[in-house]
Amino acid sequence: MEKKLYKSSTDKKILGVCGGIAEYFEVDSTIIRIGAVLLALPGGMGIIPYFILGLFIMPDKPADYTEKKDKEEKEVLEAEKVED
């Protein structure tokens, strides 16, 4: 299963964009938030892309999406590779 970028529903401050990016790259969301603030400071060039991502591009996580489901599917794929 391929990774998909979703807005975070649990690690959310404004729109869940930074939390979603952090979940996708498996890093702490604080690092992503600091980067977003640093981009927003010099002339606000990070604010517009943030809201574009949050409002138009990144979808919310589906209700049936879980990390456990991803891990189970990954384990099945790895087991199939080992068998081949």
C-alpha positions, 0 to 999 in steps of 0.5 A, a space after each residue: 500500500 502506498 503512503 498517502 498525505 492526509 491532514 491529521 485529525 489528532 495532531 491538529 493546531 489550526 488545520 492539521 497540515 503540519 501534523 499530517 506532514 509530520 505523520 507522513 514523514 514520521 517525524 515530530 510535528 514540532 519540527 514541521 511547525 517550526 519550519 512553517 513558522 520560519 517560512 511565515 516570518 520573512 514576508 509571510 511567504 509560508 502562510 498562503 501555501 499553508 492555507 492552500 494545502 489545508 483548505 484545498 489540497 490535503 484531504 481529511 483522513 477517512 474515518 476507517 483509516 488507522 495506523 494499525 491497518 497500514 502496519 498490517 498491510 505492510 506486514 502482509 506485503 513483506 511476508 509475500 516478498 519473503 515467500 517469493 
